[in-house]
Amino acid sequence: MASIRVVSAEDLDAILRIENQSFPSPWSRFEFKFYLQEFPDSFFVYTKDTTLIGYIVASIHQETSPYPIGRVDSIAVAPPFRRQGVGRQLMKRLLSALREKGCREVLLVVRISNHVAREFYRSFYFQVKSQLSGYYDGEDGVVMALELER
Ligand SMILES: CC(C)(COP(=O)(O)OP(=O)(O)OC[C@H]1O[C@@H](n2cnc3c(N)ncnc32)[C@H](O)[C@@H]1OP(=O)(O)O)[C@@H](O)C(=O)NCCC(=O)NCCS
């Protein structure tokens, strides 16, 4: 049976395995622990028959705006389970949590070469806002944004 729930400390080993299979510069355990501690309500995992097969994590910021802004900081699905709607369900769950927290906008940065992720975000109607030169070890990042309906 599949389900989505908020993360717990016991999930970190499985998350790190997926992370290492998914990114050229994977996050360390330290970074995930930071999000677990600071943003536990916007960090979700997808499990299938008790196996963790995907995660999504966001931070919430209110420094430059009168209302909170969500930022999707990472999402990954284990390679054998991609293109089966897991990422879509994780993103839907996160967007509804961010809306509940009063966010009216969600931002993210994605590698310019990551066409799959850019298409994934585009399918949620995220729009390209700007490009950050050399943001990822010399590779440009694309800033995308989504306005949340209230
Ligand atoms: C990006 C990622 C999380 C998507 O997760 P997923 O579970 O495979 O995505 P879904 O099956 O929910 O797909 C949702 C939509 O995204 C788009 N999409 C997903 N994979 C795609 C692919 N390989 N090619 C083109 N579009 C794709 C499609 O619009 C898809 O809808 P559809 O299947 O109805 O056409 C996954 O590919 C992944 O883990 N990639 C490696 C990590 C990564 O790059 N993360 C993003 C960092 S910014």
The ligand as a Gaussian input file, in Angstrom:
#p B3LYP/6-31G(d) Opt

LIG

0 1
 C       11.906000      14.886000     -11.274000
 C       11.348000      13.625000     -10.598000
 C       11.269000      13.852000      -9.093000
 C        9.942000      13.359000     -11.146000
 O        9.339000      12.298000     -10.388000
 P        8.419000      11.183000     -11.077000
 O        7.759000      10.410000     -10.013000
 O        9.246000      10.408000     -12.057000
 O        7.382000      12.101000     -11.876000
 P        5.851000      11.760000     -12.235000
 O        5.745000      10.345000     -12.713000
 O        5.000000      12.140000     -11.085000
 O        5.605000      12.734000     -13.476000
 C        4.783000      13.893000     -13.401000
 C        4.955000      14.664000     -14.687000
 O        6.308000      15.167000     -14.803000
 C        6.721000      15.112000     -16.181000
 N        7.780000      14.103000     -16.309000
 C        8.226000      13.241000     -15.361000
 N        9.239000      12.480000     -15.861000
 C        9.425000      12.866000     -17.134000
 C       10.325000      12.440000     -18.169000
 N       11.240000      11.465000     -17.979000
 N       10.253000      13.071000     -19.364000
 C        9.368000      14.066000     -19.576000
 N        8.458000      14.500000     -18.632000
 C        8.516000      13.898000     -17.435000
 C        5.493000      14.688000     -16.970000
 O        4.759000      15.851000     -17.288000
 C        4.768000      13.832000     -15.939000
 O        3.375000      13.701000     -16.194000
 P        2.894000      12.471000     -17.174000
 O        3.581000      11.225000     -16.707000
 O        1.392000      12.463000     -16.942000
 O        3.299000      12.863000     -18.555000
 C       12.234000      12.369000     -10.908000
 O       12.472000      12.308000     -12.301000
 C       13.573000      12.357000     -10.202000
 O       13.711000      11.886000      -9.072000
 N       14.626000      12.893000     -10.879000
 C       15.997000      12.921000     -10.281000
 C       16.101000      13.963000      -9.198000
 C       15.827000      15.354000      -9.735000
 O       16.278000      15.753000     -10.800000
 N       15.070000      16.146000      -8.943000
 C       14.743000      17.517000      -9.275000
 C       15.804000      18.429000      -8.764000
 S       15.473000      20.124000      -9.156000

